[in-house]
Amino acid sequence: MPHNWQAAEARHHFTDVVDAAVEGDPQFIRRRDGREVVVISREYFEKTKPNLRQYLLTAGYAKAEDDAFDDAVRAVRDEGAAAFAPRDTDLKN
């Protein structure tokens, strides 16, 4: 079960924080200034981290409006597909 810690408390219970994260329970640590971090196991991180290919395949579909990045990705994807399409000169030879 995820646990929320204050930074000072987490510092005093560092072993408990790490052990819980390794067991698959993310540990949320909050500083006095409101900034937060999450401690997770390496295994969980590797399993859930986004990869560029997956992001590019889904880019633009989660938002209501496309932005300049989405337009650029689409242009590269379309140009890339066109680069591999057979041309008339290729078919005549």
Phi and psi in radians as a Rosetta constraint file:
Dihedral C 1 N 2 CA 2 C 2 CIRCULARHARMONIC -1.033 0.35
Dihedral N 2 CA 2 C 2 N 3 CIRCULARHARMONIC 2.595 0.35
Dihedral C 2 N 3 CA 3 C 3 CIRCULARHARMONIC -2.280 0.35
Dihedral N 3 CA 3 C 3 N 4 CIRCULARHARMONIC 2.469 0.35
Dihedral C 3 N 4 CA 4 C 4 CIRCULARHARMONIC -1.786 0.35
Dihedral N 4 CA 4 C 4 N 5 CIRCULARHARMONIC 2.264 0.35
Dihedral C 4 N 5 CA 5 C 5 CIRCULARHARMONIC -2.163 0.35
Dihedral N 5 CA 5 C 5 N 6 CIRCULARHARMONIC 2.599 0.35
Dihedral C 5 N 6 CA 6 C 6 CIRCULARHARMONIC -1.425 0.35
Dihedral N 6 CA 6 C 6 N 7 CIRCULARHARMONIC 2.622 0.35
Dihedral C 6 N 7 CA 7 C 7 CIRCULARHARMONIC -0.997 0.35
Dihedral N 7 CA 7 C 7 N 8 CIRCULARHARMONIC -0.771 0.35
Dihedral C 7 N 8 CA 8 C 8 CIRCULARHARMONIC -1.110 0.35
Dihedral N 8 CA 8 C 8 N 9 CIRCULARHARMONIC -0.723 0.35
Dihedral C 8 N 9 CA 9 C 9 CIRCULARHARMONIC -1.134 0.35
Dihedral N 9 CA 9 C 9 N 10 CIRCULARHARMONIC -0.757 0.35
Dihedral C 9 N 10 CA 10 C 10 CIRCULARHARMONIC -1.099 0.35
Dihedral N 10 CA 10 C 10 N 11 CIRCULARHARMONIC -0.633 0.35
Dihedral C 10 N 11 CA 11 C 11 CIRCULARHARMONIC -1.092 0.35
Dihedral N 11 CA 11 C 11 N 12 CIRCULARHARMONIC -0.712 0.35
Dihedral C 11 N 12 CA 12 C 12 CIRCULARHARMONIC -1.308 0.35
Dihedral N 12 CA 12 C 12 N 13 CIRCULARHARMONIC -0.346 0.35
Dihedral C 12 N 13 CA 13 C 13 CIRCULARHARMONIC -2.078 0.35
Dihedral N 13 CA 13 C 13 N 14 CIRCULARHARMONIC 0.624 0.35
Dihedral C 13 N 14 CA 14 C 14 CIRCULARHARMONIC -0.949 0.35
Dihedral N 14 CA 14 C 14 N 15 CIRCULARHARMONIC -0.764 0.35
Dihedral C 14 N 15 CA 15 C 15 CIRCULARHARMONIC -1.071 0.35
Dihedral N 15 CA 15 C 15 N 16 CIRCULARHARMONIC -0.717 0.35
Dihedral C 15 N 16 CA 16 C 16 CIRCULARHARMONIC -1.136 0.35
Dihedral N 16 CA 16 C 16 N 17 CIRCULARHARMONIC -0.694 0.35
Dihedral C 16 N 17 CA 17 C 17 CIRCULARHARMONIC -1.077 0.35
Dihedral N 17 CA 17 C 17 N 18 CIRCULARHARMONIC -0.844 0.35
Dihedral C 17 N 18 CA 18 C 18 CIRCULARHARMONIC -1.139 0.35
Dihedral N 18 CA 18 C 18 N 19 CIRCULARHARMONIC -0.788 0.35
Dihedral C 18 N 19 CA 19 C 19 CIRCULARHARMONIC -1.039 0.35
Dihedral N 19 CA 19 C 19 N 20 CIRCULARHARMONIC -0.763 0.35
Dihedral C 19 N 20 CA 20 C 20 CIRCULARHARMONIC -1.133 0.35
Dihedral N 20 CA 20 C 20 N 21 CIRCULARHARMONIC -0.710 0.35
Dihedral C 20 N 21 CA 21 C 21 CIRCULARHARMONIC -1.107 0.35
Dihedral N 21 CA 21 C 21 N 22 CIRCULARHARMONIC -0.746 0.35
Dihedral C 21 N 22 CA 22 C 22 CIRCULARHARMONIC -1.095 0.35
Dihedral N 22 CA 22 C 22 N 23 CIRCULARHARMONIC -0.566 0.35
Dihedral C 22 N 23 CA 23 C 23 CIRCULARHARMONIC -1.354 0.35
Dihedral N 23 CA 23 C 23 N 24 CIRCULARHARMONIC -0.030 0.35
Dihedral C 23 N 24 CA 24 C 24 CIRCULARHARMONIC 1.768 0.35
Dihedral N 24 CA 24 C 24 N 25 CIRCULARHARMONIC 0.152 0.35
Dihedral C 24 N 25 CA 25 C 25 CIRCULARHARMONIC -1.825 0.35
Dihedral N 25 CA 25 C 25 N 26 CIRCULARHARMONIC 1.875 0.35
Dihedral C 25 N 26 CA 26 C 26 CIRCULARHARMONIC -1.016 0.35
Dihedral N 26 CA 26 C 26 N 27 CIRCULARHARMONIC 2.474 0.35
Dihedral C 26 N 27 CA 27 C 27 CIRCULARHARMONIC -2.023 0.35
Dihedral N 27 CA 27 C 27 N 28 CIRCULARHARMONIC 2.109 0.35
Dihedral C 27 N 28 CA 28 C 28 CIRCULARHARMONIC -1.697 0.35
Dihedral N 28 CA 28 C 28 N 29 CIRCULARHARMONIC 2.218 0.35
Dihedral C 28 N 29 CA 29 C 29 CIRCULARHARMONIC -2.139 0.35
Dihedral N 29 CA 29 C 29 N 30 CIRCULARHARMONIC 2.221 0.35
Dihedral C 29 N 30 CA 30 C 30 CIRCULARHARMONIC -2.048 0.35
Dihedral N 30 CA 30 C 30 N 31 CIRCULARHARMONIC 2.296 0.35
Dihedral C 30 N 31 CA 31 C 31 CIRCULARHARMONIC -1.514 0.35
Dihedral N 31 CA 31 C 31 N 32 CIRCULARHARMONIC 2.919 0.35
Dihedral C 31 N 32 CA 32 C 32 CIRCULARHARMONIC -1.052 0.35
Dihedral N 32 CA 32 C 32 N 33 CIRCULARHARMONIC -0.558 0.35
Dihedral C 32 N 33 CA 33 C 33 CIRCULARHARMONIC -1.391 0.35
Dihedral N 33 CA 33 C 33 N 34 CIRCULARHARMONIC 0.053 0.35
Dihedral C 33 N 34 CA 34 C 34 CIRCULARHARMONIC 1.635 0.35
Dihedral N 34 CA 34 C 34 N 35 CIRCULARHARMONIC -0.205 0.35
Dihedral C 34 N 35 CA 35 C 35 CIRCULARHARMONIC -1.267 0.35
Dihedral N 35 CA 35 C 35 N 36 CIRCULARHARMONIC 2.538 0.35
Dihedral C 35 N 36 CA 36 C 36 CIRCULARHARMONIC -2.260 0.35
Dihedral N 36 CA 36 C 36 N 37 CIRCULARHARMONIC 2.715 0.35
Dihedral C 36 N 37 CA 37 C 37 CIRCULARHARMONIC -2.343 0.35
Dihedral N 37 CA 37 C 37 N 38 CIRCULARHARMONIC 2.836 0.35
Dihedral C 37 N 38 CA 38 C 38 CIRCULARHARMONIC -2.182 0.35
Dihedral N 38 CA 38 C 38 N 39 CIRCULARHARMONIC 2.263 0.35
Dihedral C 38 N 39 CA 39 C 39 CIRCULARHARMONIC -1.771 0.35
Dihedral N 39 CA 39 C 39 N 40 CIRCULARHARMONIC 2.140 0.35
Dihedral C 39 N 40 CA 40 C 40 CIRCULARHARMONIC -2.311 0.35
Dihedral N 40 CA 40 C 40 N 41 CIRCULARHARMONIC 2.855 0.35
Dihedral C 40 N 41 CA 41 C 41 CIRCULARHARMONIC -1.281 0.35
Dihedral N 41 CA 41 C 41 N 42 CIRCULARHARMONIC 2.744 0.35
Dihedral C 41 N 42 CA 42 C 42 CIRCULARHARMONIC -1.058 0.35
Dihedral N 42 CA 42 C 42 N 43 CIRCULARHARMONIC -0.705 0.35
Dihedral C 42 N 43 CA 43 C 43 CIRCULARHARMONIC -1.035 0.35
Dihedral N 43 CA 43 C 43 N 44 CIRCULARHARMONIC -0.803 0.35
Dihedral C 43 N 44 CA 44 C 44 CIRCULARHARMONIC -1.121 0.35
Dihedral N 44 CA 44 C 44 N 45 CIRCULARHARMONIC -0.742 0.35
Dihedral C 44 N 45 CA 45 C 45 CIRCULARHARMONIC -1.034 0.35
Dihedral N 45 CA 45 C 45 N 46 CIRCULARHARMONIC -0.859 0.35
Dihedral C 45 N 46 CA 46 C 46 CIRCULARHARMONIC -1.108 0.35
Dihedral N 46 CA 46 C 46 N 47 CIRCULARHARMONIC -0.621 0.35
Dihedral C 46 N 47 CA 47 C 47 CIRCULARHARMONIC -1.276 0.35
Dihedral N 47 CA 47 C 47 N 48 CIRCULARHARMONIC -0.540 0.35
Dihedral C 47 N 48 CA 48 C 48 CIRCULARHARMONIC -1.922 0.35
Dihedral N 48 CA 48 C 48 N 49 CIRCULARHARMONIC -0.126 0.35
Dihedral C 48 N 49 CA 49 C 49 CIRCULARHARMONIC -1.164 0.35
Dihedral N 49 CA 49 C 49 N 50 CIRCULARHARMONIC 2.451 0.35
Dihedral C 49 N 50 CA 50 C 50 CIRCULARHARMONIC -1.260 0.35
Dihedral N 50 CA 50 C 50 N 51 CIRCULARHARMONIC 2.588 0.35
Dihedral C 50 N 51 CA 51 C 51 CIRCULARHARMONIC -1.982 0.35
Dihedral N 51 CA 51 C 51 N 52 CIRCULARHARMONIC 2.737 0.35
Dihedral C 51 N 52 CA 52 C 52 CIRCULARHARMONIC -1.041 0.35
Dihedral N 52 CA 52 C 52 N 53 CIRCULARHARMONIC -0.726 0.35
Dihedral C 52 N 53 CA 53 C 53 CIRCULARHARMONIC -1.052 0.35
Dihedral N 53 CA 53 C 53 N 54 CIRCULARHARMONIC -0.832 0.35
Dihedral C 53 N 54 CA 54 C 54 CIRCULARHARMONIC -1.114 0.35
Dihedral N 54 CA 54 C 54 N 55 CIRCULARHARMONIC -0.709 0.35
Dihedral C 54 N 55 CA 55 C 55 CIRCULARHARMONIC -1.085 0.35
Dihedral N 55 CA 55 C 55 N 56 CIRCULARHARMONIC -0.804 0.35
Dihedral C 55 N 56 CA 56 C 56 CIRCULARHARMONIC -1.145 0.35
Dihedral N 56 CA 56 C 56 N 57 CIRCULARHARMONIC -0.577 0.35
Dihedral C 56 N 57 CA 57 C 57 CIRCULARHARMONIC -1.221 0.35
Dihedral N 57 CA 57 C 57 N 58 CIRCULARHARMONIC -0.481 0.35
Dihedral C 57 N 58 CA 58 C 58 CIRCULARHARMONIC -1.889 0.35
Dihedral N 58 CA 58 C 58 N 59 CIRCULARHARMONIC -0.022 0.35
Dihedral C 58 N 59 CA 59 C 59 CIRCULARHARMONIC -1.018 0.35
Dihedral N 59 CA 59 C 59 N 60 CIRCULARHARMONIC 2.345 0.35
Dihedral C 59 N 60 CA 60 C 60 CIRCULARHARMONIC 1.589 0.35
Dihedral N 60 CA 60 C 60 N 61 CIRCULARHARMONIC -0.227 0.35
Dihedral C 60 N 61 CA 61 C 61 CIRCULARHARMONIC -1.571 0.35
Dihedral N 61 CA 61 C 61 N 62 CIRCULARHARMONIC -0.299 0.35
Dihedral C 61 N 62 CA 62 C 62 CIRCULARHARMONIC -1.545 0.35
Dihedral N 62 CA 62 C 62 N 63 CIRCULARHARMONIC -0.249 0.35
Dihedral C 62 N 63 CA 63 C 63 CIRCULARHARMONIC -1.839 0.35
Dihedral N 63 CA 63 C 63 N 64 CIRCULARHARMONIC 2.726 0.35
Dihedral C 63 N 64 CA 64 C 64 CIRCULARHARMONIC -1.237 0.35
Dihedral N 64 CA 64 C 64 N 65 CIRCULARHARMONIC -0.614 0.35
Dihedral C 64 N 65 CA 65 C 65 CIRCULARHARMONIC -2.155 0.35
Dihedral N 65 CA 65 C 65 N 66 CIRCULARHARMONIC 2.494 0.35
Dihedral C 65 N 66 CA 66 C 66 CIRCULARHARMONIC -1.369 0.35
Dihedral N 66 CA 66 C 66 N 67 CIRCULARHARMONIC 2.643 0.35
Dihedral C 66 N 67 CA 67 C 67 CIRCULARHARMONIC -2.025 0.35
Dihedral N 67 CA 67 C 67 N 68 CIRCULARHARMONIC -3.038 0.35
Dihedral C 67 N 68 CA 68 C 68 CIRCULARHARMONIC -1.089 0.35
Dihedral N 68 CA 68 C 68 N 69 CIRCULARHARMONIC -0.625 0.35
Dihedral C 68 N 69 CA 69 C 69 CIRCULARHARMONIC -1.107 0.35
Dihedral N 69 CA 69 C 69 N 70 CIRCULARHARMONIC -0.794 0.35
Dihedral C 69 N 70 CA 70 C 70 CIRCULARHARMONIC -1.041 0.35
Dihedral N 70 CA 70 C 70 N 71 CIRCULARHARMONIC -0.724 0.35
Dihedral C 70 N 71 CA 71 C 71 CIRCULARHARMONIC -1.106 0.35
Dihedral N 71 CA 71 C 71 N 72 CIRCULARHARMONIC -0.713 0.35
Dihedral C 71 N 72 CA 72 C 72 CIRCULARHARMONIC -1.161 0.35
Dihedral N 72 CA 72 C 72 N 73 CIRCULARHARMONIC -0.743 0.35
Dihedral C 72 N 73 CA 73 C 73 CIRCULARHARMONIC -1.079 0.35
Dihedral N 73 CA 73 C 73 N 74 CIRCULARHARMONIC -0.761 0.35
Dihedral C 73 N 74 CA 74 C 74 CIRCULARHARMONIC -1.092 0.35
Dihedral N 74 CA 74 C 74 N 75 CIRCULARHARMONIC -0.718 0.35
Dihedral C 74 N 75 CA 75 C 75 CIRCULARHARMONIC -1.137 0.35
Dihedral N 75 CA 75 C 75 N 76 CIRCULARHARMONIC -0.752 0.35
Dihedral C 75 N 76 CA 76 C 76 CIRCULARHARMONIC -1.132 0.35
Dihedral N 76 CA 76 C 76 N 77 CIRCULARHARMONIC -0.735 0.35
Dihedral C 76 N 77 CA 77 C 77 CIRCULARHARMONIC -1.085 0.35
Dihedral N 77 CA 77 C 77 N 78 CIRCULARHARMONIC -0.770 0.35
Dihedral C 77 N 78 CA 78 C 78 CIRCULARHARMONIC -1.195 0.35
Dihedral N 78 CA 78 C 78 N 79 CIRCULARHARMONIC -0.724 0.35
Dihedral C 78 N 79 CA 79 C 79 CIRCULARHARMONIC -1.164 0.35
Dihedral N 79 CA 79 C 79 N 80 CIRCULARHARMONIC -0.662 0.35
Dihedral C 79 N 80 CA 80 C 80 CIRCULARHARMONIC -1.108 0.35
Dihedral N 80 CA 80 C 80 N 81 CIRCULARHARMONIC -0.726 0.35
Dihedral C 80 N 81 CA 81 C 81 CIRCULARHARMONIC -1.158 0.35
Dihedral N 81 CA 81 C 81 N 82 CIRCULARHARMONIC -0.665 0.35
Dihedral C 81 N 82 CA 82 C 82 CIRCULARHARMONIC -1.182 0.35
Dihedral N 82 CA 82 C 82 N 83 CIRCULARHARMONIC -0.554 0.35
Dihedral C 82 N 83 CA 83 C 83 CIRCULARHARMONIC -1.148 0.35
Dihedral N 83 CA 83 C 83 N 84 CIRCULARHARMONIC -0.455 0.35
Dihedral C 83 N 84 CA 84 C 84 CIRCULARHARMONIC -1.745 0.35
Dihedral N 84 CA 84 C 84 N 85 CIRCULARHARMONIC -0.042 0.35
Dihedral C 84 N 85 CA 85 C 85 CIRCULARHARMONIC -1.310 0.35
Dihedral N 85 CA 85 C 85 N 86 CIRCULARHARMONIC 2.493 0.35
Dihedral C 85 N 86 CA 86 C 86 CIRCULARHARMONIC -1.166 0.35
Dihedral N 86 CA 86 C 86 N 87 CIRCULARHARMONIC 2.465 0.35
Dihedral C 86 N 87 CA 87 C 87 CIRCULARHARMONIC -1.766 0.35
Dihedral N 87 CA 87 C 87 N 88 CIRCULARHARMONIC 2.806 0.35
Dihedral C 87 N 88 CA 88 C 88 CIRCULARHARMONIC -0.970 0.35
Dihedral N 88 CA 88 C 88 N 89 CIRCULARHARMONIC -0.709 0.35
Dihedral C 88 N 89 CA 89 C 89 CIRCULARHARMONIC -1.142 0.35
Dihedral N 89 CA 89 C 89 N 90 CIRCULARHARMONIC -0.558 0.35
Dihedral C 89 N 90 CA 90 C 90 CIRCULARHARMONIC -1.210 0.35
Dihedral N 90 CA 90 C 90 N 91 CIRCULARHARMONIC -0.584 0.35
Dihedral C 90 N 91 CA 91 C 91 CIRCULARHARMONIC -1.326 0.35
Dihedral N 91 CA 91 C 91 N 92 CIRCULARHARMONIC -0.476 0.35
Dihedral C 91 N 92 CA 92 C 92 CIRCULARHARMONIC -1.369 0.35
Dihedral N 92 CA 92 C 92 N 93 CIRCULARHARMONIC -0.399 0.35
